[in-house]
Amino acid sequence: MPSHQSTVVHRQFSLLLTANACMFVFGVVLLLMGSLLPSLHVRGVRAGSLGSIPLAGILVATIFIGPVFDKVGARHALVIALAMVAGSLAAVPSLSGYPSLAIAALVYGLGGGVLNTATNALVATLSESRRSAALNLLGFSFSLGALTSPLLMLFTKGRFSPASALHLLSAACVAVLILVLAQKFPAPAQARTPLGSLLGVLKHPLVWVFGALLFFETGNENCVFVWAGKITQAAAHTSAQRAELALVTVSVALGAGRLAAALIVDRLGSRNTLLFSASIVMAGSVEVFAHPTFLGAITGFALVGLGLSAIYPTTLGWAGDSFPLETGTVFGAIMTVGLVGGVAGPLLGGWMADAGTREVLRIPIVAAAAVAVLAIVIARMAARGNRP
């Protein structure tokens, strides 16, 4: 028996490691086009659309992959997704025209969307007793991947061509694909459930309360990432290059916060973690608003990054606890709502900036307050037994 238990633990650890590697790839994919655009012979509106096309692919994949995960399992989804990402990255250096680049961007966006939903659902399935902690650690892997694209392009500049960097990333995807193929995945939880019955879980109101929470959180994150540098520049009257340190600060704080949250979320519980995190976001935003200096902005955005870090993965963990048999379908639905918020956040920031750049800070304050309110609502719904 001990030998059997050791085998099960080893297999679970191996699967979790594989899932984190897949999420690292998604982090690379999400920020890749921004790193590539300077080296591509595309300008103006077409350059902007190339930055949006992968996001459209991620949105489409997120809508459809959830039920597929529940009925077919993670293995096939991850294999197809990694093959799409690896193939498109390998092809980009040989492409020159806008239509072919757009197709490649769409393909790796679709693959990235599958990776994002499937890995989150897989980790939630594997970590029944510690979902939120495991998903925060998965979020840390995403943060590492997100930093890799710009750093790789920066450090290889003058040493290797962008084509070489893309081939290296493609090879890394193939290595992760081989790792996936070598694993034995758990059987899908709803293989024999009719699709209509599986989708019936989406009628549950708790699903959409989770979705609303992710709407505000993802919108908040994207707004902060887009506007942190501009807010710092306006508040401190500094150069654009120096102001970009605020974005670096948010990114580092986001990754560090998720690593820390993986250690403490089990002690605090999901509701208290979300309330504590939301309060830190509000405190950081007020700090930037009240102290319009470079030090005040950097300090404030460090707090904002720390506060944002745990909200998304902890919410997914809480949703997984509430819907353990339909994890993929529920994750696909609420993450789709979150992506819509991600598009809305920076746009709302632009409208607020018309009244003054620092006015954008009202968005993270309001969004964090909404997260706190919705966390209380979810806790009360769960306490009343208003869940499956």
N, C-alpha and C positions, 0 to 999 in steps of 0.2 A: 504493500500500500504506500509507504513512504516514497518508493521509487516511482510509482505512478503519479503521486502528487508532485514530485520533483519534475517529472516530464511535463505535466500540465502547466506548472509555473514557468518552466523554461519556454514552452511554446507560447504562453501568453506574453511573456516579456519580449520574445522575438517578434511577435505580431505588433506589439506596442512600439517597438523600435522601428519596425517597417512603416507603421502609420506615421510616426514622427518624421521619417525620411520623406514620405510622400507629401506631408504638409510643408516641409522645407522647400520642396520643389514648387509647391503652389505659391509660397512666399516669393520665390525667385520670379515666377511667371507674372505675378500681379504687378510688379514694378519694372518688369523687363523693358516694355516699350518706351518708357520714359528715359531709360538708359540708352536705348538704341537709336532714338530719333535723331540725335545730333550726327550720327554716322550714315543715316539713310538719305538718299537723294529725293526727299519729299519735303515740300514746303507748304505753308499756309494752311488752308482748310483741310487739305488732305492729310497733313501731318497731325492735325488735331483729331481727325476721324480715326487715324491709326491708333491713337491713344485710347479712343472710346470703344473700338471694335472688340478688343479682348474682354472688356467689361460686359459688353452685350452678350458675348459667348458665355461668360461666367453666369450671367443672369439666366439665360436659356437653359443651360445645363442644370442649374440649381433647381429650376422649376420641375424638371422631369426626373432627376436621378433618385429622389427620395423613395418613391414606390419601387423603383427598380432594385435599389439596395435591399429593401425588405423582402422582395420576392426572389431575387437572384443571388444576393450576397455581395460581399465587397470584392472578392477576388477578380471577377470578370470586369467589374467597373474600373478597378484600379489598373488592371492590365491595359484596357483600351485607352484609358486616360493618359497613362504614361507613354504609350506608343504614339498617341496624337501629339503630345508635347514634344517628345524626342524627335519625331519626324519633322514637325514644323520648324523647330529650332535649327535642325540640321539643314533644312531647305532654305531658310532666310538668306544666308550669304550668297546664294546663287540666283536670287530673285532681284529684279531691278524695277519692274513696272509696279504702279500702285495697285492694280487689281490683284496681282499675285501676292503682294505683300499683305493686302487686306484679307485674302483667303487664309494665309498662314497665320495671321493674327487672330482670326476667328477660330481657327482650329485649335491653337494652343489656349485660347480663352475657354473654349468648350471643355478641353481636357482639364484645365485648371479648375473650372467649376465642379466637374465630377470629383476631382481630387479633394477639393475643400469639403463638400458635403459627405462624401463616402468615408473619408478619414475621421471626420468628427463623429459620424454615426458609428463607425467601427470601434473607436476608442470608448465611446459611451456604452456600447454593447459589451466590450471586454472588461470594463471597470465598473461593475455594478455597485460596488460598495464605496467607490471613491471617484465618481464620475467628474465632479467639478474640479477636483485636484488634477486628475489625468488630463482633462480638457484644457486647463490652464497651462500645463506643461506642453501640450500640443500647440497652444498659442505661442509659447516661447519659441518653439521650432519654426513657426511661421515667421516670427520676428527676425530670427536669424536668417531665414531665406530672403526676407524682404531687404535686409541690409546687404546681402551678397551681390545682387545685380549691380547697384551703383558702385560698390567697392571693387568688384571685379573689373568693371569698365574703367575705373579710375586707376587701378594698379597695373592693368595691362596696357594702358595708353603709352605709346612710344616703345613698348616691348613686344606686344603681340597685336595683331589686327582684331577688330571686333568679330570677324569671321572665326578666328581661332577661339575666342572666348565662347561664342555660340556653340561651336563644335564640342568644346569642353563641357558646357552645360548639357548638351544633348547626350554626351557619353555618360554624364552623371545620372541622367534620367534612365538610360538603358541599364545602368548598374542597379538602380532602385527597382526597375522592372524585373530584373533577374532575381532580386531579393524577394519580390512579391511572389514570383512563380515558385520559389523554393519553400513557401510557407503553406501550412495547412490551415485554412480559414474555417471558422465556425459555420455551420449550416444556416441558411437564411431563416429568420424567425417566422416569416409569413409565406413560405413557398407554396403552400396549398390554399392560401386564402384568396378568394376572388378579388380582383382589383377593385371592384365597386365597394366591397365590404371594407377593404383596406383604406380606401379613400374616405370612408364614412367617419373616420376619426377626426377629419378636418371640420366636422360639424360641431365639435366640442368647443365651447367658448374659451376654455383655458388655452387652447392652441393659439388663438388670435390675441390673447393678452400677452403671451410670450412673444408673439410676432410684433406687437406694438412696442414692447420693451426694446427689442432688437432694432426696430425702426428708429427710435430716438438714439439708441447707443451708436449704431453704425453712422447715422447722420452726424452725430456729435464727433466721432472719430475722424471722418472724412473732412468735416468742416475745420477741425483743429489742424489736420495735416496740411490742408490747402492754405489756411490763413495765418498759421503761427508765425511764419517769417514776415509777412506783411504787417501784422499787428506789432511785432517787435520792432520792425523798421520805423513804423510811424510813432510808436510810444517812446522809443529811445533816440529817435532822430539819428540813426546809424546807417551804415551802408547795407545794401542788399546782401552782400556776401557775408558780412558779420551777422546779419539778422538770421541767416540760414542756420546758425547754430541753435536757434530755438527749435527748428524742425528735428535736428539731430538729437537735441535734448529730449524731445517728446518720444522719438523712436527708441532711444536707449532706455528711458524710463518705462516705456510700454513693455519692452522685453524683460527688464529687471522685475517689474511689478508682477508679471505673469509667473515668473519663476518663484517669487516670494509667495504669491497667492496659492501656488500648488502645495505649499507647505502649511498654510494657515487656514485655508477655506474649510477644511473638515472641522476645525475647532470652532470657527465662527458660525458655520452654517451658511446656506446660500442666501437667505434673506438678509442676514446681518452683513454678509460680505458685500452685497449690492448696496445696502444703505451706507456702509462705511466708505465704499468706493465713490458713490455719488457725492458724499459730503466732501471728499478730497478734491474731486473735480470742481465743485463750486468754490471751495477755498482757494484753489489755484487760480481760477478765473478771476476771482475778486482781487487776488494779489496782483495779477497783471494789470487789472483795471485801476487799482488804487495806487500803484507805484509804477508810474510810466518811465522807468529807467531800464537800462540793459540788464542790470542785475535783477531787478524786480521781474522783468519778463522771463528771464531764464529760470529763476526760482519758481515763478508761477507755472510756467509750462512744464517744468519737471514734476510738479504736483499734479497737474492735469494728466500727464502721461501715466503717472502711477495710479491715479484714480480710475482712468479709463481701462487700464490693463486687465483687470479681473472681471469686468462686467459681462463682456460677450461670452467668454468660455464658461463662466459660472452660470449664466442664464441657460446655455445649452445643456449643461450638466443637470440643472434643475428640471428642464423640460424632459431630458432623458429619464430622470427619476419618475416623472409623472406619466410618461408614455413609454415604458420599457419594451413593449412588444411592437410598437410602430415607430421606432426611433428614426429610421430613414425618412419616412413619409412626413413626420412632424418636423424634423430638422429641415427638410427641403422647403416646406411651407414657410416656416418662421424665418429661415435665412433669406428666402426670396423677399419677404417683407422688409427684412433688414437691408437688403441691397437697394430697394427703392428708397429707403431713408438715406442710404449712402449717397445716392444721386441728389437728393433734395438738400442735404446739409450744406454743401458748398454753395449751391444756388441761393439759399436763404442768406448765407453769409454775404454774398454779393449784394443782395438787396439792403441788408443792414449796413453795409459799408458805405452806402450812399449818404448816410447820416454821420459818418465818421468811422474810421477803421476800427477804433477800439469798441465801437458799438457791437461788432461781431461777437464780442465776448458774452453778450446776453444769450447767445444760442447755447453754448455749453452749460451755462447756469440753468436755463429753462429745461434743457434736455436732461440734465442730471437730476433735476427735481422730478421730472416725469418718470425717470427710471426708478427713483425712490418710491414714488406713489404706486407705480405698477408692481413693484416688488411687494409692497404691503398688500395690494389687491390679490396677487397670486397666493401669498401666504394665507390670507383669509379664505380664499376659495378652496385651497387645499385642506385647511382646518375644518371646513364645513363638509368635506368629503366630495367636493365638486370636481372630481377628477376620476379617471378610469380606475 
